[in-house]
Amino acid sequence: MGSTGRFWRADLGIIPQPDLESFMNFNDDSAAKLVLHFFVKPHPDGYHSSVTETFIFCPNKKVKTRFTPYWLTIGPA
């Protein structure tokens, strides 16, 4: 799953991408790209846990500077 936007804004500043091609070609130096990877992790005791990996691309220092406080607030683990 992917998204683009200015996630540090109160409304998350989502910039809709209608398909994978537009997401891949997205090139806005004032916004970030976000990719989420969801999977289920089995445990030896028979339980399973859901895991989310988050990947962020900030195209420059300005976007990274704006994004960092948001990321620290939502609690990366």
Legacy VTK file of the C-alpha trace (Angstrom):
# vtk DataFile Version 3.0
C-alpha trace
ASCII
DATASET POLYDATA
POINTS 77 float
0.000 0.000 0.000
1.359 3.429 -0.859
0.418 7.033 -0.282
1.774 10.467 -1.079
1.268 13.685 0.791
2.310 16.262 3.307
1.641 13.984 6.277
2.734 16.586 8.832
-0.361 18.709 8.118
-3.469 18.372 10.287
-5.415 16.950 7.306
-2.389 14.745 6.380
-2.158 16.563 3.052
-2.923 13.384 1.110
-2.247 13.657 -2.626
-4.335 10.917 -4.282
-2.630 8.577 -6.742
-5.116 6.662 -8.896
-2.790 3.773 -9.736
0.646 2.249 -9.214
2.136 3.996 -12.228
1.166 7.456 -10.968
2.508 6.571 -7.501
5.821 5.394 -8.959
6.118 8.500 -11.156
5.064 10.917 -8.401
7.692 13.644 -8.208
6.726 16.546 -5.941
9.612 18.033 -3.995
7.218 19.357 -1.325
5.686 15.982 -0.390
6.722 12.560 0.904
6.010 9.030 -0.283
4.872 6.351 2.143
4.845 2.587 1.554
3.262 0.171 4.035
4.004 -3.550 4.071
1.570 -5.693 6.082
2.183 -9.334 6.931
1.304 -12.005 9.487
4.130 -13.417 11.582
3.671 -16.939 12.967
5.102 -17.751 16.398
6.296 -21.155 17.662
3.503 -21.241 20.266
0.862 -21.235 17.515
-0.078 -17.577 17.815
0.215 -15.077 15.007
0.843 -11.357 15.078
0.200 -8.744 12.434
3.195 -6.636 11.516
3.418 -3.353 9.639
6.635 -2.085 8.100
6.637 1.555 7.056
8.988 3.024 4.480
9.199 6.785 3.950
10.850 8.725 1.136
11.501 12.425 1.706
12.915 13.981 -1.479
14.915 16.684 0.283
15.978 18.127 3.638
13.012 20.538 3.811
10.457 17.718 3.562
12.445 15.564 5.995
12.557 18.454 8.490
8.772 18.865 8.247
8.071 15.134 8.378
10.319 14.237 11.342
8.200 15.783 14.163
5.109 14.008 12.785
6.972 10.694 12.675
8.277 11.114 16.217
4.743 11.971 17.403
3.067 8.891 15.928
5.716 6.698 17.509
7.984 4.711 15.225
8.818 1.349 16.738
LINES 1 78
77 0 1 2 3 4 5 6 7 8 9 10 11 12 13 14 15 16 17 18 19 20 21 22 23 24 25 26 27 28 29 30 31 32 33 34 35 36 37 38 39 40 41 42 43 44 45 46 47 48 49 50 51 52 53 54 55 56 57 58 59 60 61 62 63 64 65 66 67 68 69 70 71 72 73 74 75 76
